[in-house]
Amino acid sequence: MKKTFLFSIITAAFLLFSTIGCKKEGIEIQVQNKPNLTIENVAGPDIMDCGGFVWDVKFNLNEASKAGGWIIQKVNYKRNVINCPNSPFINNDITYWEAWRVTAGAKGDSDRLAGAFNFDDRYSSPNFPDTKGNTTIIGEVRFFEGLNLPAGFVKNNNATFAGGLPATTAKPDFWDSKDAADHNLDFVWNCCTNPGTKTLKTTAGPRKSTVYIPLDTARLNEIGRKICRLFSWTNGYFTSASMELLNTARQIQNTTTPSSLRNSLVIYENACKGTTDYVENMSKVYLLLRVLYQLPQEMNSNNVKTFGGWIHPSVGKSYFNLAWPVSVSQTNSGITINVDKYQGFLGRGYDAAAELDYFNANFPKRNL
């Protein structure tokens, strides 16, 4: 009796496992594995009334990688902003894959573990007063052990918001979203009514309070301190801020060479890394370079490189406005500049020194 019972259990187990991943008599049996990484909140998610949010996370492997590999995130980013009462303003819809390197023996991104950053990925948007709309970001994150990243993943890919992270808009052959960790945000707001409404849904764990880490200005040289005194693009721009930006650009143009400016930007960027206001402070460099160099407003996108995760209106289009958000005009009273509204930042870092090299090698300096 016992032998018969034992044989029945073994037979049932064999039949069960022999059908895993296969269809038999119309029934499909599959094993659902858990994601091999977790998503940890570093800061946020924090929101504002009219579409603004910030959410920083890091990706941690459940176990240290034996062979090393790549963390891959598929991003589907959609945003629709409408000026009150009903005038379209922004409409984004883009899908891409981005990658973080994990070295053998590590449990996370090599750059972050080396101290270059305190987060792996940022979802952020400014506030849009007097608007209504929604932003949806669907992130699917997996770690691929021993993966050799295909050549289709390139840094500075202007068709994405990945910046310096290797990225592609073509679905990789190896990609499968099964068992991926969810990194999703959905924010709907309406500031066209009084009172306004807002609803945020995320796959975040408990909200993480931000521990403020300021920029140590003592680490900056004179050029870096001039840049630091500029107004942050993320907080909105106005006439006096634009004048200060132009005057600072003139001073820097007259007192630096490309090599000395590059050295100052490296020092500045290193001082900003790991600080709470990283994007805010790096946005000052982003604007400054677009004043210093005369950049094309319509350039074939195939020939453009981007160096940070700035949400740019040209992404996904055949022609790229490399000068955006800065426009410069010559009037009888002199040069005036206008700065369009900041639209957000995704991903991680901005390589300002590399962008300076790119501009210096390909475009003329502006006569300020």
PyMOL commands that set and color helices and strands:
alter all, ss='L'
color gray80, all
select helices_A, chain A and resi 2-18+110-113+217-219+222-228+233-235+239-255+258-272+278-292+301-303+352-362
alter helices_A, ss='H'
color red, helices_A
select strands_A, chain A and resi 22-24+27-29+37-47+53-61+69-83+87-102+121-125+131-145+167-168+181-190+197-202+299-300+319-320+326-331+334-339+345-347
alter strands_A, ss='S'
color yellow, strands_A
deselect
rebuild
show_as cartoon
